[in-house]
Amino acid sequence: MIKANVILDHYKWKYKIENPILYFKKKINKLNKISSFKNKNYEFSVLLTNNKKMKNLNFKFRKKNNHTDVLSFPLHSIEKKNVYIGDIAISFEIVNKRSKTSNFFLELDKMWIHGYFHLIGYDHKKIKDFEKMKKKENLVINYFYKKN
């Protein structure tokens, strides 16, 4: 079973998500029902933060002096059966800005799913890798938002 630890690092998240831990628990439960994610015993953390913290993390770990929407920090050891696979950090301001023309929860889900795919080994350095990753991300997002 996939498990997410949620760390609330910026107060504005609470204005949009009443209970971030419960929100992610429900999303992860849905993710666990998708056949390609069943029987995965992965655990990861999601840091819900702001642009200032994202800029600091981006500089510290990537030597890029600007904020970004999502950062992933994979541990690169997903061959084991039960494993902690890494961390994801997400910027409130960017999710909130993108949600002006969309939906806050949809934009948040797009970001953490993108980060999750990085944790399990996907990247988008090449166009074909980007297309493969995007296709898988869209499958998950469509599953989350399909009408029942």
C-alpha positions in Angstrom: 0.0 0.0 0.0 1.2 3.5 -0.8 1.4 5.9 2.1 1.9 9.7 2.2 3.1 11.8 5.1 1.9 15.3 4.9 3.8 18.2 6.4 2.0 21.6 6.5 4.7 24.3 6.4 2.7 27.3 5.3 -0.5 28.5 7.0 -2.3 29.5 3.7 -2.8 25.8 2.7 -5.4 25.6 5.6 -7.5 28.3 3.9 -8.0 26.0 0.9 -7.8 22.5 2.4 -9.4 22.1 5.8 -7.6 18.9 6.6 -4.6 18.2 4.3 -3.8 14.9 5.9 -7.3 13.6 5.3 -7.3 15.0 1.7 -4.1 13.1 0.8 -5.3 10.0 2.6 -8.4 9.9 0.3 -6.3 10.5 -2.8 -3.7 7.9 -1.9 -6.6 5.4 -1.2 -7.8 6.0 -4.8 -4.2 5.7 -6.1 -4.0 2.3 -4.4 -7.0 1.1 -6.4 -5.3 1.6 -9.8 -4.0 -1.7 -11.0 -0.4 -0.5 -11.8 -0.1 1.0 -8.3 -1.6 -2.0 -6.4 0.8 -4.0 -4.3 3.3 -1.2 -4.1 4.6 -0.6 -0.6 5.9 2.9 -1.0 5.9 5.7 1.5 6.8 9.3 0.7 6.3 12.8 2.3 4.6 15.9 0.8 5.8 19.3 2.1 3.0 21.9 1.6 5.0 25.1 1.6 5.4 28.5 -0.1 7.5 30.2 -2.8 10.2 31.4 -0.3 10.9 27.8 1.0 10.7 26.4 -2.6 13.3 29.0 -3.7 15.6 28.0 -0.8 15.2 24.3 -1.6 15.7 24.8 -5.3 18.9 26.7 -4.7 20.2 24.3 -2.0 19.6 21.2 -4.0 19.6 22.3 -7.7 21.7 25.5 -7.6 18.7 27.4 -9.2 17.9 30.7 -7.5 14.2 30.9 -8.2 11.0 29.3 -6.8 9.3 26.5 -8.6 6.0 24.7 -8.5 7.1 21.2 -7.3 10.3 19.6 -6.3 10.9 15.9 -5.9 13.7 14.3 -3.9 13.8 10.6 -4.8 15.9 8.1 -2.8 16.5 5.9 -5.8 16.0 2.6 -4.1 12.6 1.4 -5.0 13.6 -2.2 -5.6 12.9 -3.2 -2.0 9.5 -4.4 -1.0 8.7 -1.8 1.7 10.5 1.4 1.1 10.5 5.1 1.7 10.9 6.5 -1.8 11.5 10.2 -1.1 10.0 13.7 -0.6 7.9 16.1 -2.6 7.6 19.9 -1.9 4.8 22.0 -3.4 4.4 25.8 -3.5 1.1 27.2 -2.3 1.4 30.4 -4.4 1.8 28.5 -7.7 -1.0 26.1 -7.0 -3.2 29.0 -6.0 -2.3 31.1 -9.1 -2.9 28.2 -11.5 -6.3 27.6 -9.9 -7.5 31.0 -10.9 -8.3 29.5 -14.3 -8.8 26.0 -13.1 -9.5 24.3 -9.8 -7.3 24.4 -6.7 -7.5 20.7 -6.0 -7.0 19.7 -9.6 -3.8 21.8 -9.7 -2.6 20.4 -6.4 -3.2 16.8 -7.6 -1.3 17.5 -10.9 1.7 18.7 -8.9 1.9 15.9 -6.3 1.3 13.2 -9.0 4.0 14.8 -11.1 6.3 14.7 -8.1 5.3 11.1 -7.3 6.3 9.9 -10.8 9.7 11.5 -10.3 10.0 9.5 -7.0 9.3 6.2 -8.8 11.9 6.8 -11.5 10.2 8.9 -14.3 11.8 12.0 -15.7 11.3 14.3 -18.6 14.7 15.2 -19.9 13.8 13.9 -23.4 10.6 14.6 -25.3 9.7 10.9 -25.4 10.2 10.6 -21.7 8.1 13.7 -21.1 5.3 12.3 -23.2 5.4 8.9 -21.4 5.3 10.6 -18.0 2.6 13.0 -19.0 0.4 10.2 -20.3 0.7 8.3 -17.0 0.0 11.4 -15.0 -3.1 12.1 -17.0 -4.3 8.5 -16.5 -4.1 9.1 -12.7 -5.7 12.5 -12.8 -8.5 11.3 -15.1 -9.1 8.4 -12.6 -9.3 10.8 -9.7 -11.8 13.1 -11.5 -13.9 10.6 -13.4 -17.6 10.9 -12.9 -19.0 7.8 -11.1 
